[in-house]
C-alpha cells in the first residue's frame, strides 16, 4: 500500500504564512495562492513540524479521533498528495 511508503517520511511545511479564522486554516503558498484548510488538514499541518514522521502523526490522529486505521491511512494519502500538489507540504 502507498501509506507504507509514506509512513516513515517527515512532512515539512512549505508555505509563506498561515492564519486561523473560525476553525479554518488560511495558508498562503509560495506562489501567493491562498488555500483554506479544514480542521483535519489544519491539525496535520500543526503536527508537521519537520521532526515527526507521517506514522507519528497518524498515531496522534488515532489517539484523538474515533477513526478506523485503514480509512485514516487512505485519507492521509489523499490529503498529503493534495497538500504537496498545492506546494503547502513536502516530504523528506
TORZA-920170 format. One record per atom (N, C-alpha, C): x, y negated, z; residue number from 1. Coordinates in Angstrom, 2 decimals. Each point is the difference from the previous one (the first is absolute). Example, Ala and Ser with C-alpha at 12.3 -4.5 7.8 and 13.67 -1.06 7.14 Angstrom:
2
+---------+---------+---------+---------+
|      xx |      yy |      zz | drentor |
+---------+---------+---------+---------+
|   13.19 |    5.69 |    7.80 |       1 |
|   -0.89 |   -1.19 |    0.00 |       1 |
|    0.90 |   -1.20 |    0.00 |       1 |
|   -0.35 |   -1.05 |   -0.72 |       2 |
|    0.82 |   -1.19 |    0.06 |       2 |
|   -0.77 |   -1.09 |    0.73 |       2 |
+---------+---------+---------+---------+
//
This chain:
92
+---------+---------+---------+---------+
|      xx |      yy |      zz | drentor |
+---------+---------+---------+---------+
|    0.84 |    1.19 |    0.00 |       1 |
|   -0.84 |   -1.19 |    0.00 |       1 |
|    0.88 |   -1.25 |    0.00 |       1 |
|   -0.50 |   -1.04 |   -0.54 |       2 |
|    0.74 |   -1.26 |   -0.11 |       2 |
|    0.33 |   -0.56 |    1.37 |       2 |
|   -0.88 |    0.17 |    0.97 |       3 |
|    0.25 |   -0.57 |    1.32 |       3 |
|    1.29 |    0.54 |    0.62 |       3 |
|    0.30 |    1.27 |   -0.23 |       4 |
|    1.21 |    0.57 |    0.59 |       4 |
|    1.25 |   -0.72 |   -0.51 |       4 |
|   -0.04 |   -0.52 |   -1.23 |       5 |
|    1.11 |   -0.80 |   -0.53 |       5 |
|    0.06 |   -1.36 |    0.69 |       5 |
|   -1.16 |   -0.58 |    0.31 |       6 |
|   -0.07 |   -1.32 |    0.63 |       6 |
|    0.31 |    0.01 |    1.49 |       6 |
|   -0.25 |    1.11 |    0.65 |       7 |
|    0.00 |    0.07 |    1.46 |       7 |
|    1.27 |   -0.53 |    0.67 |       7 |
|    1.15 |    0.23 |   -0.58 |       8 |
|    1.25 |   -0.44 |    0.61 |       8 |
|    0.53 |   -1.31 |   -0.56 |       8 |
|   -0.77 |   -0.63 |   -0.88 |       9 |
|    0.38 |   -1.30 |   -0.54 |       9 |
|   -0.29 |   -1.09 |    1.03 |       9 |
|    0.77 |   -1.06 |   -0.06 |      10 |
|   -0.20 |   -1.13 |    0.90 |      10 |
|   -0.64 |   -1.14 |   -0.80 |      10 |
|   -1.25 |   -0.36 |    0.34 |      11 |
|   -0.65 |   -1.11 |   -0.70 |      11 |
|    0.53 |   -1.34 |    0.52 |      11 |
|    0.29 |   -0.89 |   -0.93 |      12 |
|    0.49 |   -1.34 |    0.33 |      12 |
|   -0.89 |   -1.02 |   -0.70 |      12 |
|   -0.39 |   -1.00 |    0.74 |      13 |
|   -0.84 |   -1.04 |   -0.58 |      13 |
|    0.83 |   -0.86 |   -0.95 |      13 |
|   -0.64 |   -0.47 |   -1.05 |      14 |
|    0.71 |   -0.82 |   -0.99 |      14 |
|   -0.93 |   -1.10 |   -0.52 |      14 |
|   -0.49 |   -0.81 |    0.91 |      15 |
|   -0.85 |   -1.12 |   -0.39 |      15 |
|    0.56 |   -1.27 |    0.60 |      15 |
|   -0.52 |   -1.13 |   -0.45 |      16 |
|    0.52 |   -1.29 |    0.42 |      16 |
|   -0.56 |   -0.41 |    1.36 |      16 |
|   -1.32 |    0.09 |    0.16 |      17 |
|   -0.60 |   -0.36 |    1.29 |      17 |
|   -1.33 |    0.70 |    0.16 |      17 |
|   -0.48 |    0.01 |    1.26 |      18 |
|   -1.29 |    0.64 |    0.31 |      18 |
|   -0.74 |   -0.82 |    1.03 |      18 |
|   -1.32 |    0.20 |    0.04 |      19 |
|   -0.84 |   -0.70 |    0.98 |      19 |
|   -1.26 |    0.83 |    0.23 |      19 |
|   -0.40 |    0.13 |    1.27 |      20 |
|   -1.25 |    0.68 |    0.32 |      20 |
|   -1.14 |   -1.01 |    0.00 |      20 |
|   -1.13 |    0.39 |   -0.55 |      21 |
|   -1.17 |   -0.86 |   -0.05 |      21 |
|   -1.24 |    0.87 |    0.14 |      21 |
|   -0.63 |   -0.04 |    1.16 |      22 |
|   -1.22 |    0.78 |    0.27 |      22 |
|    0.15 |    1.48 |   -0.31 |      22 |
|    1.09 |    0.61 |    0.46 |      23 |
|    0.21 |    1.43 |   -0.20 |      23 |
|    0.54 |    0.38 |   -1.36 |      23 |
|    0.25 |   -0.95 |   -0.86 |      24 |
|    0.55 |    0.26 |   -1.32 |      24 |
|    1.41 |   -0.56 |   -0.04 |      24 |
|    0.93 |    0.81 |   -0.46 |      25 |
|    1.38 |   -0.46 |   -0.13 |      25 |
|    0.18 |   -0.59 |   -1.40 |      25 |
|    0.40 |   -1.24 |   -0.05 |      26 |
|    0.23 |   -0.68 |   -1.27 |      26 |
|    1.51 |   -0.02 |   -0.22 |      26 |
|    0.42 |    0.53 |   -1.15 |      27 |
|    1.42 |    0.10 |   -0.30 |      27 |
|    0.32 |   -0.73 |   -1.29 |      27 |
|    1.10 |   -0.72 |    0.02 |      28 |
|    0.50 |   -0.66 |   -1.21 |      28 |
|    1.20 |    0.82 |   -0.48 |      28 |
|   -0.13 |    0.63 |   -1.15 |      29 |
|    1.07 |    0.82 |   -0.57 |      29 |
|    1.10 |   -0.89 |   -0.56 |      29 |
|    1.11 |    0.63 |   -0.36 |      30 |
|    1.14 |   -0.75 |   -0.54 |      30 |
|   -0.36 |   -0.80 |   -1.24 |      30 |
|   -0.95 |    0.52 |   -0.79 |      31 |
|   -0.41 |   -0.72 |   -1.21 |      31 |
|   -1.08 |   -1.04 |    0.28 |      31 |
|   -0.21 |   -0.30 |    1.29 |      32 |
|   -0.96 |   -0.99 |    0.51 |      32 |
|   -1.46 |    0.40 |   -0.22 |      32 |
|   -0.25 |    1.26 |   -0.30 |      33 |
|   -1.36 |    0.50 |   -0.08 |      33 |
|   -0.51 |    0.24 |    1.42 |      33 |
|   -1.25 |   -0.33 |    0.25 |      34 |
|   -0.62 |    0.17 |    1.31 |      34 |
|   -0.81 |    1.30 |    0.00 |      34 |
|    0.19 |    0.81 |    1.04 |      35 |
|   -0.74 |    1.25 |    0.16 |      35 |
|   -0.68 |    0.00 |    1.36 |      35 |
|   -1.17 |    0.59 |    0.05 |      36 |
|   -0.78 |    0.14 |    1.23 |      36 |
|   -0.03 |    1.47 |    0.37 |      36 |
|    0.52 |    0.34 |    1.18 |      37 |
|    0.08 |    1.39 |    0.43 |      37 |
|   -0.98 |    0.28 |    1.13 |      37 |
|   -0.64 |    1.16 |   -0.06 |      38 |
|   -0.92 |    0.37 |    1.06 |      38 |
|    0.77 |    0.36 |    1.27 |      38 |
|   -0.71 |    0.31 |    1.05 |      39 |
|    0.64 |    0.24 |    1.29 |      39 |
|    0.90 |    1.22 |   -0.01 |      39 |
|   -0.33 |    1.01 |   -0.78 |      40 |
|    0.84 |    1.19 |   -0.09 |      40 |
|    1.35 |   -0.33 |   -0.63 |      40 |
|   -0.03 |   -0.67 |   -1.14 |      41 |
|    1.25 |   -0.39 |   -0.67 |      41 |
|    0.77 |   -0.99 |    0.86 |      41 |
|   -0.71 |   -0.88 |    0.69 |      42 |
|    0.66 |   -0.98 |    0.87 |      42 |
|    0.74 |    0.71 |    1.13 |      42 |
|   -0.61 |    1.03 |    0.58 |      43 |
|    0.65 |    0.76 |    1.08 |      43 |
|    1.24 |    0.72 |   -0.54 |      43 |
|   -0.11 |    0.55 |   -1.20 |      44 |
|    1.16 |    0.66 |   -0.61 |      44 |
|    1.13 |   -1.01 |   -0.19 |      44 |
|   -0.31 |   -1.18 |   -0.52 |      45 |
|    1.01 |   -1.04 |   -0.22 |      45 |
|    0.62 |   -0.42 |    1.34 |      45 |
|   -0.83 |   -0.10 |    1.02 |      46 |
|    0.50 |   -0.38 |    1.33 |      46 |
|    1.02 |    1.02 |    0.52 |      46 |
|   -0.24 |    1.28 |   -0.27 |      47 |
|    0.88 |    1.06 |    0.48 |      47 |
|    1.25 |    0.17 |   -0.87 |      47 |
|   -0.07 |   -0.45 |   -1.24 |      48 |
|    1.11 |    0.17 |   -0.96 |      48 |
|    1.07 |   -1.05 |    0.28 |      48 |
|    0.80 |    0.25 |    1.01 |      49 |
|    1.00 |   -0.99 |    0.42 |      49 |
|    1.40 |    0.30 |   -0.52 |      49 |
|    0.12 |    0.97 |   -0.90 |      50 |
|    1.30 |    0.32 |   -0.57 |      50 |
|    0.82 |    0.99 |    0.81 |      50 |
|   -0.56 |    0.50 |    1.11 |      51 |
|    0.73 |    0.96 |    0.83 |      51 |
|   -0.75 |    1.31 |    0.20 |      51 |
|   -1.28 |    0.04 |   -0.29 |      52 |
|   -0.79 |    1.21 |    0.20 |      52 |
|   -0.34 |    0.63 |   -1.35 |      52 |
|   -0.22 |    1.31 |    0.00 |      53 |
|   -0.34 |    0.70 |   -1.23 |      53 |
|   -1.51 |   -0.01 |   -0.23 |      53 |
|   -0.38 |    0.38 |   -1.20 |      54 |
|   -1.43 |    0.14 |   -0.32 |      54 |
|   -0.61 |    1.05 |    0.92 |      54 |
|    0.73 |    1.06 |    0.31 |      55 |
|   -0.49 |    1.02 |    0.93 |      55 |
|   -0.25 |   -0.54 |    1.40 |      55 |
|    0.88 |   -0.90 |    0.46 |      56 |
|   -0.20 |   -0.64 |    1.30 |      56 |
|   -1.27 |   -0.84 |    0.00 |      56 |
|   -0.21 |   -0.73 |   -1.08 |      57 |
|   -1.20 |   -0.84 |   -0.12 |      57 |
|   -1.24 |    0.88 |   -0.06 |      57 |
|    0.09 |    1.11 |   -0.72 |      58 |
|   -1.14 |    0.94 |   -0.07 |      58 |
|   -0.39 |    0.45 |    1.40 |      58 |
|    0.99 |    0.33 |    0.83 |      59 |
|   -0.29 |    0.46 |    1.36 |      59 |
|   -0.69 |   -1.09 |    0.83 |      59 |
|    0.41 |   -1.24 |   -0.18 |      60 |
|   -0.65 |   -1.11 |    0.72 |      60 |
|   -1.46 |   -0.13 |   -0.44 |      60 |
|   -0.27 |    0.19 |   -1.30 |      61 |
|   -1.38 |   -0.03 |   -0.49 |      61 |
|   -0.80 |    1.15 |    0.60 |      61 |
|    0.58 |    1.19 |    0.05 |      62 |
|   -0.69 |    1.16 |    0.56 |      62 |
|   -0.30 |   -0.20 |    1.48 |      62 |
|    0.91 |   -0.67 |    0.70 |      63 |
|   -0.22 |   -0.27 |    1.42 |      63 |
|   -1.09 |   -1.05 |    0.22 |      63 |
|   -0.14 |   -0.91 |   -0.95 |      64 |
|   -0.92 |   -1.11 |    0.17 |      64 |
|   -1.39 |    0.25 |   -0.58 |      64 |
|   -0.08 |    0.73 |   -1.10 |      65 |
|   -1.27 |    0.19 |   -0.70 |      65 |
|   -0.39 |    1.47 |   -0.03 |      65 |
|   -1.31 |    0.26 |   -0.02 |      66 |
|   -0.52 |    1.36 |   -0.17 |      66 |
|   -0.07 |    0.28 |   -1.49 |      66 |
|    1.06 |    0.59 |   -0.54 |      67 |
|    0.07 |    0.25 |   -1.43 |      67 |
|    0.69 |    1.35 |   -0.23 |      67 |
|   -0.42 |    0.68 |   -1.05 |      68 |
|    0.63 |    1.26 |   -0.36 |      68 |
|    1.40 |   -0.27 |   -0.55 |      68 |
|    0.96 |    0.79 |    0.40 |      69 |
|    1.40 |   -0.23 |   -0.39 |      69 |
|    0.18 |    0.03 |   -1.53 |      69 |
|   -0.58 |    0.99 |   -0.67 |      70 |
|    0.16 |    0.11 |   -1.46 |      70 |
|   -0.66 |   -1.18 |   -0.72 |      70 |
|   -1.13 |   -0.44 |    0.51 |      71 |
|   -0.68 |   -1.16 |   -0.61 |      71 |
|    0.85 |   -1.25 |    0.18 |      71 |
|    0.60 |   -0.15 |    1.19 |      72 |
|    0.87 |   -1.14 |    0.25 |      72 |
|    1.20 |    0.02 |   -0.93 |      72 |
|    0.59 |    1.16 |   -0.20 |      73 |
|    1.15 |    0.11 |   -0.90 |      73 |
|   -0.38 |   -0.42 |   -1.42 |      73 |
|   -1.16 |    0.45 |   -0.46 |      74 |
|   -0.48 |   -0.38 |   -1.33 |      74 |
|   -0.20 |   -1.51 |   -0.09 |      74 |
|   -0.61 |   -0.58 |    1.03 |      75 |
|   -0.22 |   -1.45 |    0.04 |      75 |
|    1.32 |   -0.76 |    0.03 |      75 |
|    0.98 |    0.51 |    0.74 |      76 |
|    1.32 |   -0.65 |    0.07 |      76 |
|    0.66 |   -0.03 |   -1.38 |      76 |
|   -0.08 |    1.11 |   -0.73 |      77 |
|    0.61 |    0.04 |   -1.33 |      77 |
|   -0.61 |   -1.07 |   -0.88 |      77 |
|   -1.31 |   -0.11 |   -0.01 |      78 |
|   -0.69 |   -1.02 |   -0.81 |      78 |
|    0.35 |   -1.41 |    0.47 |      78 |
|    0.00 |   -0.23 |    1.30 |      79 |
|    0.28 |   -1.33 |    0.53 |      79 |
|    1.44 |   -0.41 |   -0.27 |      79 |
|    0.93 |    0.90 |    0.21 |      80 |
|    1.41 |   -0.32 |   -0.23 |      80 |
|    0.24 |   -0.31 |   -1.48 |      80 |
|   -0.59 |    0.78 |   -0.88 |      81 |
|    0.12 |   -0.28 |   -1.44 |      81 |
|   -0.53 |   -1.39 |   -0.33 |      81 |
|   -1.15 |   -0.31 |    0.57 |      82 |
|   -0.61 |   -1.31 |   -0.26 |      82 |
|    0.87 |   -1.13 |    0.54 |      82 |
|    0.51 |    0.14 |    1.22 |      83 |
|    0.85 |   -1.03 |    0.59 |      83 |
|    1.31 |   -0.16 |   -0.77 |      83 |
|    0.54 |    1.12 |   -0.49 |      84 |
|    1.21 |   -0.09 |   -0.82 |      84 |
|   -0.29 |   -0.70 |   -1.33 |      84 |
|   -1.10 |    0.35 |   -0.61 |      85 |
|   -0.39 |   -0.60 |   -1.28 |      85 |
|   -0.13 |   -1.52 |    0.13 |      85 |
|   -0.53 |   -0.43 |    1.12 |      86 |
|   -0.18 |   -1.44 |    0.26 |      86 |
|    1.26 |   -0.67 |    0.50 |      86 |
|    1.07 |    0.78 |    0.17 |      87 |
|    1.30 |   -0.50 |    0.47 |      87 |
|   -0.08 |   -0.56 |    1.43 |      87 |
|   -0.84 |    0.64 |    0.82 |      88 |
|   -0.15 |   -0.35 |    1.40 |      88 |
|    0.88 |    0.90 |    0.87 |      88 |
|    0.31 |    1.19 |   -0.51 |      89 |
|    0.71 |    1.00 |    0.77 |      89 |
|    0.99 |    0.74 |   -0.88 |      89 |
|    1.13 |    0.35 |    0.57 |      90 |
|    0.97 |    0.87 |   -0.67 |      90 |
|    0.31 |    1.17 |    0.92 |      90 |
|    0.49 |    1.08 |   -0.58 |      91 |
|    0.38 |    1.17 |    0.79 |      91 |
|    1.50 |    0.22 |   -0.12 |      91 |
|    0.63 |    0.28 |    1.12 |      92 |
|    1.44 |    0.30 |   -0.01 |      92 |
|    0.22 |    1.42 |    0.48 |      92 |
+---------+---------+---------+---------+
//
